């Protein structure tokens, strides 16, 4: 009986989460008048597939897509590399003030991005990076959360593997590259998914750091579909759906690695 209630609650929660996505898909096929109709229609009276073509006619959507993919790939690869090296140092190496430095890094998680937005803008402006890919990529290539997640996972990898590799002639770098990383694939994939989602959905930072259409990413480009006095919701929803599909596919194929990485990353063996 208890399990039945749990399943019912999970089913209700799933329905609540699916409704907004269903409404986005349904609205993307409606006409403008039908999207504003009261009471609203659940299904479109006539499917308007031309809404998707109009998205590309109304804005340079392919450029937004290309910019987002480029920024996301570079940020994710850089963050995985830097965070894994830092996590390896904190998990395996001994150096002065190691625990203190780790606490300092974790303290970054308590600082909201809004607090450092203006100082970062002033700094990047002096570098001449405003409205460039440097501004979109470089500040996001390190993550305190990523260091914490990978450190916890690395600490669960038996140290006997390190010792065996060193006896075979491996250097510290060799242990990191040949032993730690191959055994940390679930954690790396989990962090990669989090980084991709954060970069793909990032809105505030690209909005502030870019000011030209050729540098826009999807989040900023989609926001421009919202007008000052009226909004064509079918176009807005069509653009939002096209930007959501890659993230849905990524989670669909990598969800088992995400769950394994989170579960094992929080357990210190």
Secondary structure, 3 states (H helix, E strand, C coil): CHHHHHHHHHHHHHHHHHHHHHHHHHHHCCCHHHHCCCCCCCCCCCCCCHHHHHHHHHCCHHHHHHHHHHHHHHHHHHHHHHHHHHHHHHHHCCCCCHHHHHHHHHHHHHCCHHHHHHHHHHHHHHHCCCCCHHHHHHHHCCCHHHHHHHHHHHHCCCHHHHHHHHHCCCCHHHHHHHHHCHHHHHHHHHHHHHHHHHHHHCCHHHHHHCCCHHHCCHHHHHHCCECCCCECHHHHHHHHHHHHHHHHHHHHHHHHHHHHHHHHHCCCC
